[in-house]
Amino acid sequence: MFNIIKKKIDSYVTDIFKREIANLFKKDGDVYLDHHLKSESWAVIKLDKDEHTCYLKFVDLGKQDLKTIMEFLHQFERPHIDSAPHVEQYFKNLFYNENI
């Protein structure tokens, strides 16, 4: 019985920890998006806590469409996009025009 309770508590604490870390990345992290038209895309979320501590989170975006990727980017205040020039401009126009 004790093991079942311990597993439930561990699961609960793990869920809270994961949620808080995710919130930190969204609030304070810079997201760098590497978008590809013909292959899979990915993102790196970089969170600098101080001059000696940096956390990275890698997100595989697969072959998502631009709308799904924009929804992903809207979670972050500071997106950085690496893509084909016309797609990068499209992203920037959509993102910055909607956040004015």
C-alpha positions in Angstrom: 0.0 0.0 0.0 2.8 2.4 0.9 4.4 1.9 -2.6 1.2 2.8 -4.3 0.9 6.0 -2.3 4.5 6.9 -2.9 4.1 6.3 -6.7 1.1 8.6 -6.7 2.9 11.3 -4.8 6.0 11.0 -7.0 3.8 11.2 -10.1 2.0 14.3 -8.7 5.2 16.1 -7.9 6.7 15.2 -11.3 3.7 16.6 -13.0 3.9 19.9 -11.1 7.7 20.1 -11.7 7.2 19.5 -15.5 4.5 22.1 -15.6 6.5 24.7 -13.8 9.6 24.1 -16.0 7.4 24.4 -19.1 6.1 27.7 -17.8 9.6 29.0 -17.1 10.7 28.2 -20.7 7.6 29.9 -22.1 7.9 33.0 -20.0 11.7 33.6 -19.9 13.0 31.5 -22.7 14.1 32.5 -26.2 12.9 30.1 -28.9 15.0 29.4 -31.9 13.1 27.8 -34.8 14.8 26.0 -37.6 12.1 25.6 -40.2 12.5 23.5 -43.3 10.1 23.2 -46.3 11.1 19.7 -47.4 12.3 18.0 -44.2 11.4 18.1 -40.5 11.6 21.3 -38.5 12.7 21.7 -34.9 13.0 24.3 -32.2 15.4 25.0 -29.3 14.2 26.9 -26.3 17.1 28.5 -24.4 16.6 29.8 -20.8 19.5 31.7 -19.2 19.0 31.8 -15.4 22.2 33.6 -14.6 25.7 34.0 -16.1 26.7 30.4 -15.3 23.4 28.5 -15.9 21.7 27.9 -19.2 19.0 25.3 -19.9 18.0 24.0 -23.3 14.9 22.2 -24.4 14.7 20.7 -27.9 11.4 20.3 -29.6 10.9 18.2 -32.7 8.2 19.9 -34.8 8.2 17.3 -37.6 6.6 18.4 -40.8 4.0 20.7 -39.2 2.3 23.2 -41.3 3.0 26.9 -40.9 -0.2 27.5 -38.9 0.7 24.9 -36.3 4.3 26.3 -36.0 2.9 29.8 -35.6 0.7 28.5 -32.7 3.8 27.0 -31.2 5.7 30.3 -31.5 2.9 32.4 -30.0 3.7 30.8 -26.6 7.0 32.8 -26.5 7.8 36.5 -26.4 11.1 36.3 -28.2 11.1 34.0 -31.3 14.1 33.7 -33.6 13.4 32.0 -36.9 15.8 30.4 -39.4 14.1 29.5 -42.6 14.0 30.3 -46.3 14.0 34.1 -46.7 10.4 34.4 -47.9 9.1 32.0 -45.2 11.0 33.8 -42.5 9.5 37.1 -43.6 6.1 35.5 -43.6 6.6 34.3 -40.1 7.9 37.7 -38.9 5.0 39.6 -40.6 2.4 37.3 -39.0 4.0 37.3 -35.6 4.8 41.0 -35.2 1.7 42.3 -36.8 -0.5 40.2 -34.5 1.4 41.3 -31.3 1.1 45.0 -31.9 
